Amino acid sequence: MQVGALTAAGLMGAPGLLRAAGKASFDELLKFNNKGKLTLLHFTDCHAQLLPVYFREPDTNIGVGGAAGNAPHITGKDFLKHFGFQPGGVEAYAYTMTDYVKLAQEFGPVGGFAHMTSLVKAIRDQRGADNVLLLDSGDTWQGSYTSMVTKGQDMIDACNLLGVEGMAPHWEFTYGAEQVMANIEKLNYPFLAHNVVDTEWEEPVFKAFEMYEKAGTKIAVIGQAFPYSPIANPRRMFPKWSMGIQEDAVQERVNEAREQGAQVVVLLSHNGMDVDLKLASRVVGLDVILGGHTHDAVPQPTQVKNPEGVTLVCNSGSNTKFLSRMDIEVANGRMTGWNYRLIPVISNLIPADKEMAGLIEKIRAPHLKEINTVVGKTDSLLYRRGNFNGTFDDLICNALNTQMESEVSLSPGFRWGVSLLPGQDITMDAIYTQTAITYPNTYRRQMTGEQIKVILEDVADNLFNPDPYRQQGGDMVRVGGLRYKIALGESIGKRISAMELNGKAVEPNKQYWVSGWASMGEVDGPPVWDVVKKHVQEKKRISIEPGYNLKGIV
């Protein structure tokens, strides 16, 4: 399915690789061999991070079936070798976890809307604003304290100022159907999702696609919402909306756009990259998929063959850490050439846009007392991203077990949440980046060993099912207190083994006290951020060694 990383033309899109801190500069980040007149810009999964942050990429991103060993399922030194990057440079820092703490201290934080704005403005100035289309694949309104308490209004204001021209959704839905519809009215751009249907009237809920004219070219952008929102998030928040991959409907929208004169057709997707790769192999007429959801930062588009041509599949990372740029050449009504670069947004190298910085200051000002509260300090690197427990996940799980007096804790396999370097303060702002959702309440209940195993098996099948269309999002459920082995190649019910608690085998019929949060059902325990806050305040200093819970991968 993946037929090559880049054509010779595509390789020209990423000149001047930044191999050392001394060579890094704003000008180097902007270097690009222009192609044609049209430019697509894309970001995704910013998770409401308005300020620069640290975000460590995963050390474990396992592909199964045909995805094994292919992008995006390559990490660390293997990633650098595959894409031709040297250790120690901006690319090693931006794309991998290799020497992460050292490089983070050297290069500083990444992202931030004020710095992203300066980058977007520079490209618009270079190419001409009427030739540039800026798109967002969603997970934009969720992931911070300010976004949670303003119900996404902070991000709407920021994206309107940035000049976003279209978006597709996922976590946006967790504010509830009524709030989503109210928020859409405040956008300066279309909210696109062809695959959301009202179950009462069997009618589309949102606009399916938008036709743009840029650089004398007609571009159709089709929106694809996350297909499994009713499974991954509480159904009660949007009880009358149905979703799915809807491959046939994608093809219908592509055909419709072509009939209306589209010369370039883009799928603005929140499927996740593996789903996009499969979809690209089966739908004809798509030129580009600009994807999100799985937070994969892939520096080169994957060219995927389908029965009538090739589709370029791109994924632009998360946390405004990257901005995708694709220049497109069009001739005789069709896309004929392209150049691409996934630009690391290194905030120390990019001046902050004053207007956006002023807006961010205004957004955060009423909440500074809460978000700037320091509750402790970390002596170790705290991070979440990866197929299995990260150390920030371990902190949450430890807090649940300690404060809720449970033996086992379960925390969702969320991909969002920033990193903290050793020696940094643990603020409430940082804790909210890991926990700020509209269903944060905790629970404590008894479960048998067999029930715990069923939960692990179910999530493992979602993550490691060889059919991408059956992967329902997220990483492996995080566990506290419990240790286990996982066999990736087995079928559901047979992957999890050797479950152990305090050095003793977990008994299938024995009852254990289990705590957790982000329940699909309604629970009434304290919000998880309060649980974590109290735990950190009592501990004062946090030190966590990674990898305790996973006994082995086979």
SVG drawing of the C-alpha trace seen along z (x, -y; Angstrom):
<svg xmlns="http://www.w3.org/2000/svg" viewBox="-36 -43 63 60">
<polyline fill="none" stroke="black" stroke-width="0.4" points="0.0,0.0 2.8,-2.4 4.7,-2.8 7.4,-5.2 8.3,-8.1 8.8,-10.9 9.4,-11.6 12.4,-13.5 10.2,-16.6 8.9,-16.0 12.4,-15.7 13.0,-19.3 10.4,-20.4 12.7,-19.9 16.0,-21.6 18.5,-22.8 17.9,-20.2 18.7,-21.7 21.4,-19.5 22.8,-21.5 21.7,-24.3 24.2,-26.7 22.6,-26.4 19.0,-26.7 17.1,-29.9 13.8,-31.2 15.1,-31.6 16.2,-27.9 12.7,-26.9 11.2,-28.9 13.4,-27.5 11.4,-25.8 11.7,-25.2 8.5,-26.6 6.3,-24.6 3.3,-25.9 1.2,-28.7 -1.1,-26.9 0.0,-26.3 -1.8,-24.1 -0.9,-24.7 -2.1,-22.2 -2.0,-21.6 -3.9,-19.2 -4.4,-18.0 -3.3,-21.2 -5.4,-20.3 -5.9,-23.9 -2.2,-24.6 -1.9,-28.3 1.6,-28.6 4.8,-26.9 5.2,-23.5 7.5,-20.5 6.1,-17.4 8.2,-14.2 7.4,-11.9 6.8,-8.2 9.5,-5.5 6.9,-2.9 4.5,-3.2 3.8,0.4 2.3,1.2 0.6,4.5 -0.1,6.4 1.0,4.4 1.7,1.3 4.6,3.0 7.9,1.2 6.4,-1.5 5.6,-5.2 4.2,-6.2 5.3,-3.1 9.0,-4.0 10.6,-5.7 13.9,-7.0 17.1,-6.1 15.2,-4.0 13.1,-7.0 16.2,-9.2 17.8,-6.6 14.6,-6.0 14.2,-9.6 17.8,-10.6 18.1,-12.8 21.2,-13.1 21.2,-12.8 21.5,-16.0 19.7,-18.4 16.3,-20.1 14.8,-17.1 16.0,-14.6 14.5,-16.8 11.2,-17.5 10.5,-14.0 11.9,-11.6 12.4,-11.0 16.2,-10.4 18.3,-12.4 15.1,-14.2 15.9,-16.0 19.3,-17.2 17.9,-18.5 14.9,-20.1 17.2,-22.0 19.2,-23.1 16.3,-24.1 13.6,-25.0 9.8,-24.6 7.8,-24.0 4.6,-25.4 2.5,-28.2 -0.1,-30.0 1.8,-33.3 4.8,-31.6 2.6,-29.5 1.0,-32.8 4.3,-34.3 5.2,-31.3 1.8,-31.3 2.1,-35.0 5.6,-34.6 4.4,-31.9 1.4,-34.0 3.6,-37.0 6.0,-34.8 3.3,-33.1 0.5,-35.6 -2.4,-35.3 -4.8,-34.5 -2.7,-31.5 -2.6,-29.9 -5.2,-27.7 -4.8,-27.0 -6.7,-23.9 -7.1,-22.3 -7.9,-18.6 -9.4,-19.2 -9.0,-18.3 -8.7,-22.0 -11.2,-23.0 -10.0,-20.6 -6.9,-20.0 -6.4,-23.0 -8.0,-24.7 -9.0,-27.8 -10.6,-25.8 -12.5,-23.7 -14.0,-26.6 -14.7,-28.7 -16.2,-25.6 -13.7,-26.1 -14.3,-29.9 -10.6,-30.6 -9.6,-28.4 -12.3,-29.8 -10.9,-33.3 -7.3,-32.1 -8.2,-30.2 -10.2,-33.1 -7.3,-35.4 -4.8,-32.9 -7.0,-32.8 -7.9,-29.1 -10.1,-28.4 -11.7,-25.0 -11.7,-22.3 -12.8,-18.8 -13.8,-17.6 -13.4,-15.0 -13.0,-16.1 -15.0,-19.2 -18.1,-16.9 -17.4,-16.3 -18.9,-19.7 -22.3,-18.3 -24.3,-18.7 -26.0,-22.0 -22.7,-23.6 -21.0,-22.4 -23.7,-24.0 -23.4,-27.3 -19.6,-27.3 -19.9,-26.8 -21.8,-30.0 -18.8,-31.9 -16.3,-30.5 -15.1,-32.5 -14.7,-29.3 -16.6,-26.1 -16.8,-23.2 -16.7,-20.2 -17.9,-16.6 -19.6,-14.6 -19.8,-11.5 -22.1,-12.7 -25.8,-12.0 -28.8,-12.9 -30.3,-9.5 -33.8,-11.0 -34.0,-12.6 -31.3,-10.7 -29.9,-13.9 -26.3,-15.3 -25.6,-17.4 -22.7,-19.4 -21.5,-20.6 -19.8,-17.8 -17.2,-19.8 -16.3,-23.4 -15.1,-24.6 -12.3,-27.2 -10.6,-29.1 -7.0,-29.8 -4.2,-30.6 -6.8,-30.3 -7.5,-26.7 -10.7,-25.2 -10.0,-23.1 -12.6,-20.9 -12.0,-20.1 -14.1,-17.2 -14.3,-17.0 -14.0,-13.6 -14.9,-13.6 -13.4,-10.9 -15.5,-7.9 -15.7,-6.3 -16.6,-9.3 -19.8,-7.5 -17.5,-4.7 -14.4,-6.6 -16.4,-9.3 -19.7,-9.3 -22.7,-8.8 -24.9,-10.9 -23.1,-14.0 -24.4,-13.7 -27.1,-11.0 -28.7,-11.6 -25.6,-11.7 -24.3,-8.7 -20.7,-8.5 -18.5,-6.1 -15.7,-5.8 -18.3,-5.7 -15.9,-4.9 -18.6,-4.8 -19.8,-8.3 -16.2,-9.6 -16.2,-8.4 -19.5,-10.0 -18.3,-13.4 -15.1,-13.1 -17.2,-12.4 -19.6,-15.3 -16.7,-17.7 -15.1,-16.7 -18.4,-17.2 -18.5,-20.7 -15.2,-21.5 -12.7,-20.7 -9.2,-20.5 -7.7,-19.5 -9.6,-17.3 -8.4,-17.2 -9.8,-15.0 -9.4,-16.9 -9.4,-13.9 -9.5,-12.9 -9.4,-9.2 -5.9,-8.5 -3.0,-7.7 -3.5,-3.9 -7.1,-4.4 -6.2,-7.2 -3.7,-4.9 -6.3,-2.2 -8.9,-4.7 -6.5,-6.2 -5.9,-2.7 -9.7,-2.3 -11.1,-5.7 -10.2,-7.2 -9.9,-10.8 -8.4,-12.1 -5.2,-14.1 -4.3,-14.7 -5.3,-13.5 -4.4,-15.9 -4.9,-13.8 -5.0,-13.9 -6.0,-12.0 -3.0,-9.7 -0.6,-12.6 1.9,-11.2 4.5,-13.6 5.7,-12.2 8.1,-14.4 7.2,-13.1 3.8,-12.2 3.1,-8.5 2.2,-7.9 -0.6,-5.4 -1.7,-3.7 -5.4,-3.2 -7.1,-1.8 -6.9,-5.1 -3.8,-6.9 -1.9,-8.0 -3.1,-9.8 -0.6,-11.7 -1.3,-10.9 0.1,-13.5 -0.1,-13.7 1.1,-16.8 1.8,-15.9 0.2,-17.7 0.3,-20.6 1.1,-23.2 4.5,-21.5 4.5,-21.3 3.0,-23.1 2.7,-21.2 3.4,-23.1 2.5,-21.5 3.0,-23.5 0.9,-22.2 1.3,-22.5 -1.9,-22.3 -2.2,-21.8 -5.1,-20.8 -7.5,-20.7 -5.4,-18.3 -2.7,-18.2 0.6,-17.5 3.3,-18.2 4.0,-19.0 6.6,-19.8 6.2,-19.2 7.8,-20.0 6.6,-19.4 8.1,-22.4 9.0,-22.1 7.7,-25.1 10.6,-25.8 9.4,-28.7 12.9,-30.1 13.6,-30.5 10.3,-32.1 9.3,-35.6 5.9,-35.7 3.2,-37.6 2.3,-40.5 -1.5,-40.5 -1.8,-36.8 0.4,-37.1 -1.9,-39.8 -5.0,-37.7 -3.5,-34.8 -2.6,-37.0 -6.2,-38.3 -7.6,-34.7 -5.4,-33.5 -5.5,-36.5 -8.7,-35.7 -7.5,-32.2 -3.8,-32.8 -4.4,-32.2 -5.7,-28.6 -3.4,-27.6 -0.2,-29.1 -0.6,-27.3 2.5,-25.2 1.6,-21.9 5.0,-20.1 8.2,-19.5 9.3,-16.6 12.8,-15.1 12.1,-12.9 10.8,-13.4 7.0,-13.3 5.4,-12.4 2.4,-10.6 2.7,-9.8 3.3,-6.2 1.4,-2.9 1.8,-2.0 2.1,-3.9 4.1,-7.1 5.4,-8.5 2.7,-11.2 0.2,-8.3 2.0,-6.6 1.7,-9.7 -2.1,-9.8 -2.4,-6.0 -0.4,-6.3 -2.5,-9.2 -5.7,-7.2 -4.4,-4.2 -3.2,-6.3 -6.0,-8.8 -8.9,-6.4 -7.4,-3.5 -7.5,-1.1 -5.3,1.8 -5.5,1.3 -6.1,-2.0 -7.1,-2.5 -6.5,-5.6 -7.4,-6.1 -4.9,-5.8 -5.2,-9.5 -2.4,-10.9 -2.7,-14.5 -0.9,-16.0 2.4,-17.9 5.7,-16.9 7.6,-18.2 11.4,-18.2 13.3,-17.1 13.4,-20.0 10.3,-21.8 7.5,-22.8 4.2,-20.8 1.6,-23.4 -2.2,-23.0 -1.8,-24.2 0.3,-21.1 -2.1,-18.8 -5.0,-20.2 -3.2,-19.4 -3.5,-15.8 -7.0,-15.8 -9.1,-18.7 -12.2,-17.0 -16.0,-17.4 -16.3,-14.0 -13.4,-14.0 -15.0,-12.3 -13.3,-9.4 -14.8,-6.1 -13.9,-3.3 -15.5,0.1 -14.8,3.8 -13.9,5.9 -12.8,9.5 -9.5,10.4 -11.3,11.6 -13.2,8.3 -9.9,6.4 -8.5,8.7 -11.5,8.2 -10.9,4.5 -7.3,4.8 -8.2,7.3 -10.8,5.0 -8.5,2.0 -5.7,4.1 -7.9,5.2 -8.8,1.6 -5.2,0.7 -3.6,3.8 -6.3,5.1 -4.6,5.7 -7.5,4.1 -7.1,0.3 -10.9,-0.1 -11.3,1.7 -8.9,-0.4 -11.1,-2.7 -8.5,-5.2 -6.3,-5.8 -3.4,-4.0 -3.4,-1.1 -5.3,-1.8 -2.8,-2.8 -2.7,-0.7 -1.4,-1.3 -0.4,1.4 -0.9,4.1 1.8,5.7 1.1,7.8 2.5,9.3 0.9,8.6 1.1,10.8 0.4,8.5 -0.2,11.2 -2.9,13.0 -6.6,12.5 -8.9,10.8 -9.1,12.6 -5.6,14.1 -3.3,11.1 -3.0,10.4 -1.2,12.8 0.8,13.0 -1.2,10.4 0.4,9.7 -0.4,7.5 2.2,6.9 4.2,9.9 1.2,12.3 -0.8,13.6 -4.1,11.9 -6.9,14.5 -9.8,14.5 -12.5,14.9 -11.1,12.7 -12.5,9.2 -10.1,6.3 -10.7,2.6 -10.3,0.6 -10.2,-3.1 -10.3,-5.2 -11.7,-8.2 -13.2,-9.4 -15.9,-6.8 -18.3,-6.3 -21.1,-6.1 -22.0,-8.8 -20.0,-8.6 -19.8,-11.1 -16.3,-10.8 -14.0,-13.9 -12.6,-15.2 -9.3,-13.6 -7.3,-16.8 -8.2,-17.2 -7.0,-13.7 -3.7,-14.3 -3.3,-17.7 -3.7,-16.3 -1.3,-13.4 1.5,-15.7 1.0,-18.1 1.5,-15.2 4.5,-13.8 6.1,-17.3 8.6,-15.8 7.9,-13.3 10.3,-10.7 9.1,-7.9 11.1,-5.3 9.3,-4.3 8.2,-0.8 7.2,0.8 3.8,2.0 4.6,3.8 6.4,7.1 6.9,7.9 5.7,7.6 5.7,10.8"/>
</svg>
